[in-house]
C-alpha cells in the first residue's frame, strides 16, 4: 500500500492538524493520536491543532532527555565494568 502522506511545508505554518503532525514526526496517525496527550496541542471546538514551534521544542527536549539517559546508562555500564577489573 502506498504512503498517502503529502509533504508538509513547515516554512509558513503556525499549526498542524494531527495527520500532518504524524507525517512530520514520521509516525502513523494512530500512534500520533496515542501520543497526543503528551504533545503540545489545543482544541478549537472539534479541531485539534498542534503548534509547529512547540512541537519542535517538544522533539528537541525529548531528544536531549534521551541523550542524557544514554549517557547515564553508559557511565553506569563503564562503572560496573571497572568494578569487575578489581
C-alpha positions in Angstrom: 0.0 0.0 0.0 1.5 3.4 -1.0 2.1 6.0 1.6 -0.7 8.6 1.1 1.0 11.3 3.1 1.8 14.5 1.3 4.9 16.5 2.3 4.1 19.2 4.8 5.7 22.6 4.2 6.5 23.9 7.7 8.0 27.2 6.5 4.7 29.1 6.6 2.7 27.1 9.1 1.9 28.0 12.6 -0.1 24.9 13.5 -0.6 21.4 12.1 -3.6 19.0 12.1 -2.8 15.6 13.7 -2.4 13.8 10.3 0.1 16.4 9.3 2.0 16.2 12.6 2.1 12.4 12.2 3.7 12.9 8.8 6.3 15.4 10.2 7.2 13.1 13.1 7.3 10.0 10.9 4.7 8.1 12.9 1.3 6.6 12.0 -1.9 8.6 12.6 -2.8 6.0 15.2 0.5 6.4 17.0 0.1 10.2 16.9 -3.3 10.0 18.5 -1.8 7.9 21.3 0.9 10.4 21.8 -1.4 13.4 21.7 -1.9 13.8 25.4 1.9 14.3 25.8 2.2 16.6 22.8 1.7 20.4 22.9 -1.7 21.0 21.4 -5.0 22.8 21.8 -8.6 22.4 20.6 -10.8 24.9 18.9 -14.1 23.1 19.2 -13.7 19.8 17.5 -10.4 20.8 15.7 -7.1 19.7 17.3 -4.2 21.9 16.4 -0.5 21.4 17.2 1.7 24.5 17.2 4.7 23.9 15.0 7.2 25.8 17.2 6.0 24.0 20.3 6.2 20.6 18.5 9.8 21.4 17.5 10.7 22.3 21.1 9.0 19.2 22.4 11.0 17.0 20.0 14.3 18.7 21.0 13.6 18.3 24.7 12.8 14.6 24.1 16.0 14.1 22.2 18.1 15.8 24.8 16.5 13.7 27.6 17.2 10.5 25.7 20.8 11.7 25.2 21.2 12.3 28.9 19.7 8.9 29.8 22.0 7.2 27.3 25.0 9.0 28.8 24.0 8.0 32.3 23.5 4.4 31.2 26.9 4.3 29.5 28.5 5.7 32.6 26.9 3.1 34.8 28.0 0.3 32.5 31.5 1.7 32.5 31.5 1.9 36.3 30.3 -1.7 36.6 32.9 -3.0 34.1 35.7 -1.2 36.1 34.4 -2.9 39.3 34.9 -6.3 37.6 38.5 -5.4 36.9 39.3 -5.1 40.6 
